[in-house]
Amino acid sequence: MVQEILYSEVVCIGAGFSGLCVGAQLQTMGVENFRIYERESSLGGTWFVNTYPGCMCDVPAVVYSFSFSPNESWSSVYCSHTEILAYMQNVSRKFDLDRRTTLRTEVVDAVWDNGKKRWRVTLCDLASGRQFQHECKLLFTGVGQFGRPRTVEDLRAKDHEKFSGTIVRSTKWDPNITLKNKKVVIIGNGCESLLLSSKMSTHSDCRTAGTGNQILPAIADEVESVVQLVRSRHWIVEDERTGIEGAFGFFGRNMPFMAPAFRQFLVAFLERQWLGYMTDGFSTFVRGTHERAARAYVKKNAPPQYQELLIPGPDVPFNCKVG
Ligand SMILES: Cc1cc2nc3c(=O)[nH]c(=O)nc-3n(C[C@H](O)[C@H](O)[C@H](O)COP(=O)(O)OP(=O)(O)OC[C@H]3O[C@@H](n4cnc5c(N)ncnc54)[C@H](O)[C@@H]3O)c2cc1C
């Protein structure tokens, strides 16, 4: 049986922020003939997949959102994954993207047909396993960069298979896990890495690896103990809860014409950090200022026995951690 080949002017792979942005812009430009394919059961990408404790954005949500679709009611500066996902669902509804998105469908291949001047995209309906094809003039890939998290095997941890507890990654968080009164080990101190945790009886060991720094404060109060394994130290800075979301909301509700300017001001304010990324003397000075502030913050807030572990040495200047 000859299968029908679908066609639209544009196909987008992925319904994360990138896919939604493309869809919204096409819609705004009046291009209606497009389709977004997403392999997960929901749009959202990163913010649908990641549900680990403490998962949130690490740039102010006012900026971590579309300039063309501002949200005046962010609840805090750095918002939780649930709030970001809800925002994305609103954007999808607002720009009528739900009906242009096919979920649980994975792009497995894409070939440029030079004769037809079209892409031929092969897809798999993950529910049925059925493959089909879709042609388009323009293929946009919004597949993200964190779709294939490292596994515990990748870590090459010796004898990890002898560990009797459950190991869980931050990216594949199991909502049924309870960490209450458990002994937990977190591997890693990246902001967006992976976490392993285990579900065991109260008195056995519990091991956690990965995205340590968001998870650690989120679970610290409920676990019996927590140990964080890190390859190298990194700078810990004070959480600047500035109330900007309140100011943005105020502008949005009362002086909407001012909201874009305020957001732009915020972008410029955050972008000033590039001054600390150069190799010249001024950048070195800027990094030194940040280092002094971070050092003072840790000294003021961390128990003395941990301070040495929490403050990097001269081998890791501020903004210069590479691994
Ligand atoms: C825990 C975490 C926190 C983060 N915090 C921040 C932050 O605070 N600030 C910041 O700037 N960035 C942050 N990031 C980076 C974040 O990934 C990006 O900001 C942004 O969400 C990327 O959007 P995207 O649409 O490009 O990719 P994703 O969000 O990864 O979306 C890609 C989508 O494509 C789908 N897909 C992939 N391959 C296929 C295929 N073959 N067929 C069909 N569908 C496919 C995936 O299922 C996914 O839904 C964070 C990342 C993580 C993991």
The ligand as a Gaussian input file, in Angstrom:
#p B3LYP/6-31G(d) Opt

LIG

0 1
 C       17.381000      21.667000      34.349000
 C       17.681000      22.727000      33.319000
 C       17.635000      24.064000      33.688000
 C       17.902000      25.067000      32.742000
 N       17.867000      26.367000      33.134000
 C       18.141000      27.322000      32.235000
 C       18.092000      28.715000      32.607000
 O       17.801000      29.052000      33.743000
 N       18.402000      29.626000      31.677000
 C       18.715000      29.279000      30.395000
 O       18.980000      30.145000      29.575000
 N       18.764000      27.982000      30.020000
 C       18.488000      27.009000      30.898000
 N       18.541000      25.693000      30.506000
 C       18.826000      25.373000      29.117000
 C       17.494000      25.070000      28.404000
 O       17.567000      23.778000      27.905000
 C       17.236000      26.107000      27.332000
 O       17.151000      27.398000      27.949000
 C       15.914000      25.898000      26.555000
 O       14.890000      25.359000      27.359000
 C       16.179000      25.017000      25.384000
 O       14.998000      24.986000      24.607000
 P       14.961000      24.168000      23.266000
 O       13.579000      24.249000      22.757000
 O       16.064000      24.627000      22.385000
 O       15.339000      22.678000      23.705000
 P       14.529000      21.628000      24.688000
 O       13.864000      22.369000      25.757000
 O       15.542000      20.615000      24.995000
 O       13.429000      21.080000      23.699000
 C       13.761000      20.240000      22.620000
 C       12.553000      19.379000      22.320000
 O       12.809000      18.661000      21.125000
 C       12.302000      17.347000      21.285000
 N       13.029000      16.480000      20.376000
 C       14.360000      16.235000      20.347000
 N       14.663000      15.391000      19.362000
 C       13.495000      15.086000      18.747000
 C       13.161000      14.253000      17.643000
 N       14.096000      13.573000      16.975000
 N       11.863000      14.167000      17.270000
 C       10.901000      14.868000      17.930000
 N       11.166000      15.666000      18.990000
 C       12.451000      15.776000      19.382000
 C       12.568000      17.016000      22.745000
 O       11.726000      15.983000      23.204000
 C       12.273000      18.358000      23.412000
 O       10.942000      18.450000      23.834000
 C       18.259000      24.698000      31.421000
 C       18.326000      23.343000      31.068000
 C       18.048000      22.369000      31.999000
 C       18.124000      20.910000      31.589000

